[in-house]
Every structure is written in structure tokens, then in C-alpha cells.
């Protein structure tokens, strides 16, 4: 897979190295000469250019990329980059970094963004997930189809503690994707039992979130 990353700062370089370690081809683009540090990520391709410019993305042969990651520290630039990648170069998947939470509402398909990554929101969700039992926590939003990745930690008084996954009357359009238990990941097989303290990960539409909480952790 060929991935282009706009923004070669600490975030962009870290993502690039992770992708390279997983066997992908990575192109890092930055308009600041001081950010071109090929010695730090030697296996990446590098381009000194402004990713907001059509000519720069043409030079990068963006049409050959499978993913465009807009990881600059400027939300306006990340939106422009995503829009150009999607509409002018038909990149199949775009991922954009949200620097300021107040701008998060802009990062949707109208600006060519398939996945928006908001660091403040993600950190907040992880804090909630760490301290909250029995409450549903939204971890991630798949903006392309308006579904969410959510987590719920089974409370001890849940009516389904000790019950089989296959015996739970899951709400419509709710998919249990993993059970985290004892620092391990368990597949949600029908015969697997649910235990107090299990962290359950679901993919579901926002409209079904309340039903999950009412099912597994009713407030009485």
C-alpha cells in the first residue's frame, strides 16, 4: 500500500515509521525545508512541497496512493489537502488530523475526509474509558457511514454477567467486535460468557448506543 503523509513533524514522522514497519510505502510531504529529515525516517520517500497546491500533489503522483493522511498542525490545510486528494486525485481513503476540537464538525465527507482523528477527543475518551464502569464511551467515529466504535465495561450487577454472548438479545445494527479481559483480546464467539469487568467493544450507529447501555447496564 502506498501512503502519502502531508506534514513531516513529529506526528507525521511517527505515523510514517509505523507504516514502514508494517511493510507499506510512505511518502512524506512538507513545505518547510527544516522538516525534511530523511535521516530520521530513512526508508520513506520525501518531497519538499506545499501539499495544499495541486501542482505539488501532481508531482507526488498522488493518484497512485491508496491513502492520504493530512497530518499538519493547521486544520485549514488538512481540510484543503483532504479535499484535493479525494476530488482531484480520487484517493480511496483520506485521514485528517483535527488540531482544534471546535473545528471537528468540518471534517466530514463534504471536505473529502473519510476519517477524522481528533487527539483531544481521543484522549478524553480514553480517560473516560479508564475510569467509567457501566457507561458507554464513544472511542471513535467512522464519519463515512455515521457509525461509532464504542466501549462499555460490564458492571457486576449487569443482568447478563455469566450469560453466553449468543443468548444476549443484542439491539438491531449492533455488532460486538471484541471482549477485552485480563489484558487479552477475546473473540465474541456465541458460546463465550460475559463476565463483570469485561470491556466490550461495539460498532454501532449512534441511534443504538442508548439501547446497549440500557441492555447491559440498566440504571434501575
Secondary structure by P-SEA (a helix, b strand, c coil): cbbbbccccaaaaaaaaaaaaabbbbbbbbcccccccccccccbbbbbcccccaaaaaaaccccccbbbbccccaaaaaaaaaaacccccccbbbbbbccccccccccccccccbbbbaaaaaaaaaaaaccccbbbbcccccccccccccccccccccccccccccccccccccccccccccccccccccccccccccccccccccaaaaaaaaccccc
